[in-house]
Amino acid sequence: MALPNAKAFLHLTYAYAVNFSGRLAMQTYLGTIGSGKVGFTVIGKLADGQPDYIGGVRGLIERNTMRYYLAIDTFLEAANAPPAAQLEKRLQSWFAATERYPRQLHEVDRGAYLEMKRAEYLRQQTVH
């Protein structure tokens, strides 16, 4: 929805439902490589005084929702760049935005991310 002063309001909803095999895969992920992943909701404090963030499925949903939000934000931010520069601006801005939340969103280093996304973009351009 358009708002005054070149602003917009966007309402994002997120639904989550899985079948038995999806639940099994999710439990396997959360019990192995996803076991240390956390979301953004603080559920307490650790012994050293640092925040204790929610984990599990709720943490996963929070991380994915933030990734979507950052993708929309950086997409819109790059719209003012020259068309030929928009992709690179989006990639750089999204990575930088996710790195503001390293505990929740850091997955790969900048070089690996950019290489993967540039290659993905090229593949998409050749497939019609």
PEMO-V307432 format. One line per field, one symbol per residue. ss: DSSP state (A for helix, B for strand, O for the rest). phi: phi as a letter, one per 20 degrees, with the letter a starting at -180 (. if undefined). psi: psi as a letter, one per 20 degrees, with the letter a starting at -180 (. if undefined). A space follows every 10 residues. Layout:
# PEMO-V307432
ss = ???
phi = ???
psi = ???
This chain:
# PEMO-V307432
ss = OBBOOOBBOO OOOOOOOOOA AAAAAAAAAA AOOOOOOOOO OBBBBOOOOO BBBOOAAAAA AAAAAAAAAA AAAAAAAAOO OOAAAAAAAA AAAAAAAAAO OAAAAOOOOA AAAAAAAAAA AAAAAAOO
phi = .fcfmldcdc dddcdcbceg ffffffffgf ecfefefced fedrcfgenf fdefdmffff ffffffffgf fffffffffe fggfdfgfff ffffffffff cffedfccfg gfffffffff fffffedc
psi = pprrkkrqpp opqpqpqqag hggggghggh idhjhjqrbi ppjaqrhjiq qoqqbbgggg ggggghgggh ggghghhihi qqgiigghgg ggggggghii mhhhipgrrg gggggghggg ggghhip.
